[in-house]
């Protein structure tokens, strides 16, 4: 038996199957993600460049606004002085203004004894520093009074180069037994009684409190709200008078309603009488027909 013929060719092996080549204009998923991340990064860099331009314009605007504020601050001064001269002709102008201001009158700062002391207040003046942004000063001028020796009480607010706030004030020279800041409590006025506090502070405590100059609400209220136009608060009507007027109006309305009800009842009675008269006339006509 003849031996089997062996092929001299090497045995064939299976070739690895390669992924299909991408078509023209088509990229793989990894390439697509890489390209997307690159585009996002480029967009972020462009946004940052645009934001830098916006910040640069904001800084330029701040500088120009500051110059305008400085200019008009100087232009305001003659009118502020004229207004102060006219206010001196009105008794109790400033104490009335403070009492009528909602944020001052409803706070724990203004008690009855504080209000009595403020009756000697003749002048209030706010002075912004030359560059405006660095701070301001508030001066309170008083007549001779039984509470303290000072003719002027002042408090200053400052911002240093790093933007940290601070404040300082003139020491109040209290007369014997008249220091309103050392009394544990005061009889509160009508407005402040709406908010009950165990240990209400004095308005004059504000002058000596420098613990948190950055959140000094009263100073901001005086500078930004009262000082620009104190007349609007001086002219605010007394809330008690308004409530009294409101009660009178309610009484008048009740009286009007009672009168209307009375008139309606009278009209109904008259209507019933007219119906009775009509029925009587009809009865007489029927009797005449029977006859």
Residue, then its C-alpha position, 0 to 999 in steps of 0.5 A: x500500500x502506497x504511503x499517503x502523499x504529504x503536502x510540503x505547504x505549511x499548515x494554514x492559520x486563521x488571520x485576525x479580523x481587523x476592524x473596518x477602516x473608517x470611511x472618509x470624514x468619519x472618526x472613531x468614538x475616542x477621537x470624537x470625545x478627544x475632539x469635543x474635550x478640546x473644543x470645550x477647553x478652547x471655549x473656556x479659555x475664550x470665555x475667560x479672555x472675554x470675562x477679563x475684558x468685562x472686568x477691565x471695563x467694570x474697573x474703568x466704569x468704577x473709576x469714572x463713576x467715582x469721579x462723577x460722584x466726587x464732582x456732584x458731591x461738591x456741587x451738593x454742598x452749598x444746597x446741604x448747607x442752605x437746607x441746614x440753615x432752614x432746618x434750624x428754624x423748625x423746632x424738634x425737626x431732627x428728633x421728629x425725623x428719627x422718630x418717624x423713620x420706620x427703621x429707627x423707631x421700631x428698633x430697640x435703640x430709641x427709647x423714651x429717654x433717648x427721645x428726650x435727649x434728642x430733643x436737644x439735637x439741633x443739627x445732623x450732618x453727613x460728610x463723605x471723605x474725599x475719595x468717597x469709597x474710604x468712608x464717611x463721618x456723621x456729626x450730631x450737634x446739641x444744645x446745652x442739655x442735662x445729659x452730657x457736656x459735648x456740643x458735638x457727637x461724631x462717629x466715623x466709618x473707614x475702609x482700609x486698602x484691603x476693604x476691612x471696615x472700622x469705626x471710631x467716635x468721640x467719647x461722650x462726657x456724661x453728666x452725673x447719673x445721666x449715662x443712658x448707655x449704662x441703664x439696664x433698660x428703658x421705657x420704650x416708645x410706642x413704636x418700639x413696644x411692638x418688639x419686646x426685648x429684655x435689655x433694649x440698648x440706647x441710641x447713644x450706645x451706637x456711638x461707642x459700639x465699634x465691634x462690627x463696623x461692617x454691619x452698621x445698619x443705623x449709620x447706613x440708614x442715616x447716610x443713605x436714607x435720612x440725610x439725602x431727604x430728611x423732610x420726607x420723614x419729618x412730614x410723615x403723619x403720626x401713626x396714632x392720628x392715622x389710627x384714630x382717623x381710621x377708627x372714626x372712618x369705621x364708625x362713620x361707615x357703620x352709621x351709614x350702614x345703619x341708616x341704609x338699613x333703616x331706610x330699607x326697612x322704611x321702604x319695605x313698610x311703605x310698600x306693605x302699606x301701599x299693598x294694603x291700600x290697593x287691596x282695600x280699593x279693590x274690595x270697594x270696587x267689588x262691592x260696588x259691582x255687586x250692588 
